[in-house]
Amino acid sequence: WLEMYEQFMIDKDRSITTISIYLRCLRSIFNEAIKDKLLDPKFYPFGTDKYEIPQASGTKRALKGGQLRDLLLAESKNDEQEMARAFWFFSYNCNGLNMKDILLLKGKNLHTDRIELVRAKTRSRKKKKITPLVIYLNDYAINHIRKYGRVNAEEQELVFEVLVGITDPLEKHNRIKNFTRFINQHLKTLCLANELPAISTYWARHSFATNAVRKGASME
């Protein structure tokens, strides 16, 4: 059945990455059911000699130094493009921090020269001890917060106002998704107008890592 499902998704032009994400979620449900003794382990369909979830081997996408400069200096046509570029470069300057973690930043995460946080992705996993991520702020990142957020946000206040007042998890998820789509759409328009690759927020993380390694940072 899982092999048929995989082929069904491929026929609908879904990517291997999408298929993998969906099936990893399904695998988690099986694992929970077995742990709670709701399912006999003999019915577990994943693993060696059973069904193996496909793994994507996509190319990591990154802007080179010259392209970064061109994007930074490109003339934006409207406030939306300017805002999209600003959030992209904020992500880049914060070690490639993703939009969800950026929008969830609170006053307690901000310090004079750094951000300290536990990523939402890490926080959702069951770990006894989690080491906070420390990101040192440069002038660009600080100025971005001053322009689009609140440098002096109270401990439990959100730094950026996109999610202010939203408590429902599904609504919060959709707002993050819509904001990320907004950034990507206007960023793509700006890039195409300046003969740059049609990038997305995903590129910020790999651009940061690639350029850091090229400048001598260790892979670790």
RARA-V77493 format. One record per residue. N is the residue number from 1. RES is the residue in one small letter. SS is DSSP state (H for helix, E for strand, - for the rest). PSI is psi as a letter, one per 40 degrees, with the letter a starting at -180 (999 if undefined). BURIAL is b if it has 9 or more other C-alpha atoms within 8 Angstrom, else e. Layout:
n->{N	N}
res->{RES	RES}
ss->{SS	SS}
psi->{PSI	PSI}
burial->{BURIAL	BURIAL}
This chain:
n->{1	2	3	4	5	6	7	8	9	10	11	12	13	14	15	16	17	18	19	20	21	22	23	24	25	26	27	28	29	30	31	32	33	34	35	36	37	38	39	40	41	42	43	44	45	46	47	48	49	50	51	52	53	54	55	56	57	58	59	60	61	62	63	64	65	66	67	68	69	70	71	72	73	74	75	76	77	78	79	80	81	82	83	84	85	86	87	88	89	90	91	92	93	94	95	96	97	98	99	100	101	102	103	104	105	106	107	108	109	110	111	112	113	114	115	116	117	118	119	120	121	122	123	124	125	126	127	128	129	130	131	132	133	134	135	136	137	138	139	140	141	142	143	144	145	146	147	148	149	150	151	152	153	154	155	156	157	158	159	160	161	162	163	164	165	166	167	168	169	170	171	172	173	174	175	176	177	178	179	180	181	182	183	184	185	186	187	188	189	190	191	192	193	194	195	196	197	198	199	200	201	202	203	204	205	206	207	208	209	210	211	212	213	214	215	216	217	218	219	220}
res->{w	l	e	m	y	e	q	f	m	i	d	k	d	r	s	i	t	t	i	s	i	y	l	r	c	l	r	s	i	f	n	e	a	i	k	d	k	l	l	d	p	k	f	y	p	f	g	t	d	k	y	e	i	p	q	a	s	g	t	k	r	a	l	k	g	g	q	l	r	d	l	l	l	a	e	s	k	n	d	e	q	e	m	a	r	a	f	w	f	f	s	y	n	c	n	g	l	n	m	k	d	i	l	l	l	k	g	k	n	l	h	t	d	r	i	e	l	v	r	a	k	t	r	s	r	k	k	k	k	i	t	p	l	v	i	y	l	n	d	y	a	i	n	h	i	r	k	y	g	r	v	n	a	e	e	q	e	l	v	f	e	v	l	v	g	i	t	d	p	l	e	k	h	n	r	i	k	n	f	t	r	f	i	n	q	h	l	k	t	l	c	l	a	n	e	l	p	a	i	s	t	y	w	a	r	h	s	f	a	t	n	a	v	r	k	g	a	s	m	e}
ss->{-	H	H	H	H	H	H	H	H	H	H	-	-	-	-	H	H	H	H	H	H	H	H	H	H	H	H	H	H	H	H	H	H	H	H	-	-	-	-	-	H	H	H	-	-	E	-	-	-	-	E	-	-	-	-	-	-	-	-	-	-	-	-	-	H	H	H	H	H	H	H	H	H	-	-	-	-	-	H	H	H	H	H	H	H	H	H	H	H	H	H	H	H	-	-	-	-	-	H	H	H	H	H	-	-	E	H	H	H	E	-	-	-	E	E	E	E	-	-	H	H	H	H	-	-	-	-	-	-	-	-	-	E	E	E	E	-	-	H	H	H	H	H	H	H	H	H	H	-	-	-	-	-	-	-	-	-	E	-	-	H	H	H	-	-	-	-	-	H	H	H	H	H	H	H	H	H	H	H	H	H	H	H	H	H	H	H	H	H	H	H	H	H	-	-	-	-	-	-	-	-	H	H	H	H	H	H	H	H	H	H	H	H	H	-	-	-	-	-	-}
psi->{d	d	d	d	d	d	d	d	d	d	d	e	f	i	i	d	d	d	d	d	d	d	d	d	d	d	d	d	d	d	d	d	d	d	d	e	f	e	h	h	d	e	e	h	e	i	a	h	e	a	h	h	h	i	h	i	f	i	h	h	h	i	i	i	d	d	d	d	d	d	d	d	e	i	h	i	e	i	d	d	d	d	d	d	d	d	d	d	d	d	d	d	e	f	f	f	h	i	d	d	d	d	d	e	h	i	d	d	e	h	i	d	e	i	h	h	i	h	i	d	d	d	d	e	i	h	i	d	h	h	h	i	h	h	h	h	h	a	d	d	d	d	d	d	d	d	d	e	a	h	d	f	i	i	d	e	i	h	d	i	e	d	e	h	e	h	d	h	d	d	d	d	d	d	d	d	d	d	d	d	d	d	d	d	d	d	d	d	d	d	d	d	e	f	f	i	i	g	i	i	d	d	d	d	d	d	d	d	d	d	d	d	d	d	e	e	i	i	d	999}
burial->{e	e	e	e	e	b	e	e	b	b	e	e	e	b	e	b	e	e	b	b	e	e	b	b	e	e	b	e	e	b	e	e	b	b	e	e	e	e	b	e	e	e	e	e	e	b	e	e	e	e	b	e	e	e	e	e	e	e	e	e	e	b	e	e	e	e	b	b	e	b	b	e	e	e	e	e	e	e	e	e	b	b	b	b	b	b	b	b	b	b	b	b	b	b	b	b	b	b	b	e	b	b	b	b	b	b	b	e	b	b	e	e	e	b	b	b	b	b	e	e	e	e	b	e	e	e	e	e	e	e	e	e	b	e	b	e	b	e	e	b	b	b	e	b	b	b	e	e	b	b	b	e	b	e	e	e	e	b	b	b	e	e	b	e	e	e	e	e	e	e	b	b	e	e	b	b	e	e	b	b	e	b	b	b	e	b	b	b	b	b	b	b	e	b	e	b	e	b	b	b	b	b	b	b	b	b	b	b	b	b	b	b	b	e	e	e	e	e	e	e}
